[in-house]
């Protein structure tokens, strides 16, 4: 007795599709160049192996039974999957990676990232994308530990990481921001460290494992630590505390009146932001990574990634 694996071949699934599309065994046999009896025999073999009736033979038209419809739907999906696998294998042979993982720092604008992703998919590449979020050292760590192929928004020094290619994206200016109803919104400027100490700071934890740095911290004060820039913005808008935000990210909230910025005595902070990927200059990256690196070379893209924080 044949098993379900013996009978559910791509070939026989295509045959069942032909019966369903042409509406009769005879027409399907003609379109496939088979003798009608051979086709009927193969259908019966599948029915026997699965122990179901696939077509209702009472009418002149081959009507799929409920079980038949289920098999046709699943069969179509399996055939597509087989084509897709063949397509991927073929494209991998042409230099496209099966998967590309991109890690993006919390301070980088999301809108342009998604615009790049859309442009990438427009090429119909066989490469599957994976997008990950990280903060500060965590962004670099994902790259050096091999969990990501490309890091966008590396704000920590990468010069001592061997096997990495690094390019500068620009400088991120950080501004002091609080909710308009926060006491510091009324404080005399420039606000001193002593005064800041009296209030809660909202800090983003570095997602790196080997690191506990958090920028802008003054010892001995109350801190709410969150793990994403979005959570930090939310906490600051609610007036839970104050903090420094990349100007590009804060802009929309300042314009909407949800945050205000004040002058502080502390030195103005700018971070040099980079993008980086693993590989030596001699090593040619796969075509997907190559495409991303080429896009990231554009100064307009750098500007957008630093500034275009649209919030919906």
C-alpha positions as CSV (number, residue, x, y, z in Angstrom):
1,X,0.0,0.0,0.0
2,X,1.6,3.3,-1.0
3,X,2.2,5.9,1.8
4,X,1.0,9.5,1.7
5,X,4.6,10.5,0.8
6,X,4.6,8.2,-2.2
7,X,1.4,9.7,-3.6
8,X,1.7,13.4,-2.7
9,X,4.4,14.2,-5.1
10,X,4.6,17.7,-6.8
11,X,3.6,15.9,-9.9
12,X,0.4,14.4,-8.5
13,X,-0.5,17.7,-6.8
14,X,-0.2,19.5,-10.1
15,X,-2.4,16.8,-11.7
16,X,-5.1,17.3,-9.0
17,X,-4.9,21.1,-9.7
18,X,-5.5,20.4,-13.4
19,X,-8.6,18.3,-12.7
20,X,-10.0,21.1,-10.5
21,X,-9.2,23.8,-13.1
22,X,-10.5,21.9,-16.2
23,X,-13.5,20.6,-14.3
24,X,-13.4,17.0,-15.6
25,X,-11.1,14.0,-15.5
26,X,-11.2,13.7,-19.3
27,X,-10.2,17.3,-19.9
28,X,-7.4,17.1,-17.3
29,X,-6.1,13.9,-19.0
30,X,-6.0,15.7,-22.3
31,X,-4.2,18.8,-20.9
32,X,-1.6,16.5,-19.3
33,X,-1.2,14.2,-22.2
34,X,-2.4,11.1,-20.2
35,X,-4.9,8.4,-21.1
36,X,-8.1,9.0,-19.0
37,X,-7.8,5.6,-17.4
38,X,-4.2,6.4,-16.2
39,X,-5.3,9.6,-14.6
40,X,-8.3,8.0,-12.9
41,X,-6.0,5.2,-11.6
42,X,-3.6,7.8,-10.1
43,X,-6.4,9.7,-8.4
44,X,-7.6,6.4,-6.9
45,X,-4.1,5.6,-5.7
46,X,-4.0,9.0,-3.8
47,X,-7.5,8.4,-2.4
48,X,-6.5,4.9,-1.2
49,X,-3.3,6.0,0.4
50,X,-5.0,8.9,2.2
51,X,-8.2,7.0,2.8
52,X,-10.4,9.9,1.6
53,X,-12.6,10.6,-1.4
54,X,-11.1,13.7,-3.2
55,X,-13.7,14.1,-6.1
56,X,-17.4,13.6,-6.1
57,X,-17.9,11.5,-9.2
58,X,-21.8,11.6,-9.3
59,X,-22.0,14.7,-11.5
60,X,-20.4,15.0,-14.9
61,X,-18.1,17.6,-13.5
62,X,-15.3,16.5,-11.2
63,X,-16.4,18.4,-8.0
64,X,-13.8,18.3,-5.3
65,X,-15.1,17.1,-2.0
66,X,-14.4,19.0,1.2
67,X,-11.3,16.9,1.7
68,X,-10.4,17.5,-1.9
69,X,-10.6,21.2,-1.5
70,X,-8.4,21.1,1.5
71,X,-5.8,19.1,-0.4
72,X,-6.0,21.4,-3.4
73,X,-5.4,24.5,-1.2
74,X,-2.5,22.9,0.7
75,X,-1.1,21.4,-2.5
76,X,-1.0,24.9,-4.1
77,X,0.9,26.1,-1.1
78,X,3.4,23.2,-1.3
79,X,4.0,23.7,-5.0
80,X,4.6,27.5,-4.4
81,X,7.0,26.6,-1.5
82,X,8.9,24.1,-3.8
83,X,9.2,26.9,-6.5
84,X,10.4,29.3,-3.8
85,X,13.0,26.9,-2.5
86,X,14.3,26.4,-6.0
87,X,14.4,30.1,-6.5
88,X,16.3,30.8,-3.3
89,X,18.9,28.0,-3.9
90,X,19.4,29.4,-7.4
91,X,19.8,33.0,-6.2
92,X,22.1,32.0,-3.3
93,X,24.4,30.5,-6.0
94,X,24.5,33.9,-7.6
95,X,25.9,35.6,-4.5
96,X,22.8,36.6,-2.6
97,X,22.8,35.7,1.1
98,X,20.0,33.5,2.4
99,X,19.5,35.9,5.3
100,X,20.8,39.3,6.3
101,X,20.4,40.6,9.8
102,X,20.5,44.3,10.4
103,X,20.7,45.8,13.9
104,X,19.6,49.4,14.3
105,X,20.4,51.6,17.3
106,X,17.5,53.2,19.2
107,X,18.6,56.7,18.3
108,X,18.3,56.1,14.6
109,X,15.2,57.2,12.7
110,X,12.9,54.3,11.8
111,X,11.1,55.9,8.8
112,X,14.1,55.9,6.5
113,X,15.1,52.4,7.7
114,X,11.7,51.1,6.5
115,X,12.0,53.1,3.3
116,X,15.3,51.3,2.6
117,X,13.7,48.0,3.4
118,X,10.9,48.7,0.9
119,X,13.5,49.6,-1.8
120,X,15.4,46.4,-1.0
121,X,12.3,44.2,-1.4
122,X,11.6,46.0,-4.7
123,X,14.6,44.2,-6.1
124,X,12.8,40.9,-5.4
125,X,15.9,39.5,-3.7
126,X,16.0,35.9,-2.4
127,X,17.5,37.2,0.9
128,X,15.4,37.2,4.0
129,X,15.8,40.3,6.2
130,X,15.9,40.3,10.0
131,X,15.7,43.6,11.8
132,X,16.8,44.0,15.4
133,X,16.9,46.8,17.9
134,X,19.7,47.6,20.3
135,X,21.1,50.5,22.4
136,X,24.7,51.8,22.5
137,X,27.2,49.0,23.1
138,X,24.6,46.4,22.3
139,X,24.5,47.5,18.7
140,X,28.2,46.9,18.2
141,X,28.1,43.7,20.3
142,X,25.5,42.1,18.0
143,X,27.9,42.7,15.1
144,X,31.1,41.5,16.8
145,X,29.3,38.4,18.2
146,X,28.0,37.5,14.8
147,X,24.3,38.0,15.6
148,X,24.1,40.7,13.0
149,X,25.7,41.4,9.6
150,X,25.2,45.1,9.5
151,X,24.9,47.7,12.3
152,X,23.3,51.1,11.8
153,X,23.9,53.8,14.4
154,X,27.0,52.6,16.2
155,X,27.8,55.4,18.7
156,X,30.6,53.7,20.5
157,X,34.2,53.5,19.5
158,X,34.8,50.7,17.0
159,X,38.4,51.3,16.2
160,X,39.6,48.4,18.4
161,X,37.2,45.9,16.8
162,X,39.2,43.8,14.3
163,X,37.4,42.5,11.2
164,X,34.9,45.4,11.1
165,X,34.4,48.0,8.4
166,X,33.2,51.3,9.8
167,X,31.9,54.5,8.1
168,X,30.7,57.7,9.7
169,X,27.0,58.7,9.4
170,X,27.2,62.0,11.1
171,X,26.9,63.6,14.5
172,X,23.9,63.4,16.7
173,X,23.2,66.5,18.8
174,X,21.6,65.7,22.2
175,X,19.3,68.2,23.8
176,X,18.0,68.5,27.3
177,X,14.2,67.9,27.2
178,X,11.4,67.8,29.7
179,X,7.6,67.9,29.7
180,X,6.2,71.5,29.9
181,X,4.6,70.6,33.2
182,X,7.8,69.3,34.7
183,X,9.3,71.6,37.4
184,X,12.6,71.9,35.4
185,X,10.6,73.5,32.6
186,X,10.4,76.6,34.8
187,X,13.9,76.5,36.2
188,X,16.3,79.4,35.7
189,X,18.7,78.7,32.8
190,X,21.3,77.5,32.4
191,X,20.3,74.7,34.8
192,X,23.1,73.6,37.1
193,X,24.1,70.0,37.9
194,X,23.0,70.6,41.6
195,X,19.5,71.4,40.4
196,X,19.4,68.4,38.0
197,X,20.4,66.2,40.9
198,X,17.1,67.0,42.7
199,X,15.1,65.4,39.9
200,X,14.7,62.0,38.4
201,X,16.7,61.1,35.2
202,X,15.3,58.9,32.5
203,X,18.1,56.7,31.2
204,X,18.2,54.1,28.4
205,X,20.1,51.0,29.5
206,X,22.8,49.9,27.2
207,X,21.6,46.6,25.7
208,X,25.2,45.3,25.6
209,X,25.9,42.4,27.9
210,X,29.3,43.5,29.1
211,X,28.4,47.0,29.8
212,X,26.6,49.1,32.3
213,X,27.3,52.6,30.9
214,X,24.5,55.0,30.6
215,X,25.3,58.4,29.3
216,X,24.5,61.6,31.2
217,X,24.3,60.1,34.7
218,X,25.2,62.1,37.8
219,X,26.0,60.0,40.9
220,X,23.5,59.5,43.7
221,X,20.3,60.6,41.9
222,X,17.1,58.9,41.3
223,X,17.0,57.2,37.9
224,X,14.3,55.4,35.9
225,X,16.0,53.0,33.5
226,X,14.1,51.9,30.4
227,X,15.3,49.7,27.6
228,X,14.2,51.6,24.5
229,X,14.3,55.2,23.2
230,X,10.5,55.0,22.7
231,X,10.0,54.2,26.4
232,X,12.4,57.1,27.3
233,X,10.5,59.6,25.2
234,X,7.2,58.3,26.7
235,X,8.5,58.7,30.3
236,X,9.8,62.2,29.5
237,X,6.5,63.3,27.9
238,X,4.6,62.2,31.0
239,X,6.9,64.3,33.2
240,X,8.3,61.3,35.1
241,X,11.8,62.7,34.7
242,X,14.2,64.6,32.4
243,X,16.7,63.4,30.0
244,X,18.8,64.1,26.9
245,X,17.4,63.1,23.5
246,X,18.9,63.1,20.0
247,X,17.6,66.4,18.4
248,X,16.3,64.5,15.4
249,X,14.2,62.3,17.6
250,X,12.9,65.1,19.9
251,X,12.1,67.6,17.1
252,X,8.5,66.3,16.4
253,X,7.7,66.3,20.2
254,X,9.1,69.9,20.6
255,X,7.0,71.1,17.7
256,X,3.9,69.4,19.1
257,X,4.5,71.1,22.5
258,X,4.8,67.7,24.3
259,X,8.4,68.5,25.3
260,X,10.4,71.7,25.9
261,X,14.1,72.1,25.8
262,X,16.2,74.1,28.3
263,X,19.8,75.2,28.5
264,X,21.9,73.3,31.0
265,X,25.4,74.1,32.3
266,X,26.7,70.7,31.3
267,X,28.7,70.6,28.2
268,X,26.7,70.1,25.0
269,X,26.8,66.5,24.0
270,X,27.3,65.2,20.5
271,X,27.8,61.6,19.5
272,X,29.6,60.6,16.3
273,X,27.4,57.9,14.8
274,X,28.6,55.2,12.4
275,X,27.4,52.2,10.5
276,X,29.6,49.1,10.5
277,X,29.7,45.6,9.0
278,X,31.8,42.6,9.5
279,X,34.4,41.7,7.0
280,X,37.9,42.8,5.8
281,X,38.4,45.2,3.0
282,X,39.6,42.2,0.8
283,X,36.5,40.2,1.4
284,X,33.6,41.0,-1.0
285,X,30.3,41.1,0.9
286,X,27.2,39.2,-0.4
287,X,25.0,41.1,-2.8
288,X,22.4,42.0,-0.2
289,X,24.9,43.5,2.2
290,X,26.6,45.2,-0.7
291,X,23.3,46.9,-1.7
292,X,22.8,48.1,1.9
293,X,26.3,49.5,2.1
294,X,25.9,51.3,-1.2
295,X,22.6,52.9,0.0
296,X,24.3,53.9,3.3
297,X,27.0,55.8,1.4
298,X,24.6,58.5,0.5
299,X,24.8,61.8,2.5
300,X,21.0,62.3,2.1
301,X,20.4,58.9,3.7
302,X,22.7,59.8,6.6
303,X,20.8,63.0,7.2
304,X,17.4,61.1,7.0
305,X,18.6,58.4,9.4
306,X,19.7,61.1,11.9
307,X,16.7,63.4,11.6
308,X,13.6,61.9,10.0
309,X,11.8,60.6,13.1
310,X,8.2,60.7,12.0
311,X,5.7,59.5,14.6
312,X,2.4,58.1,13.7
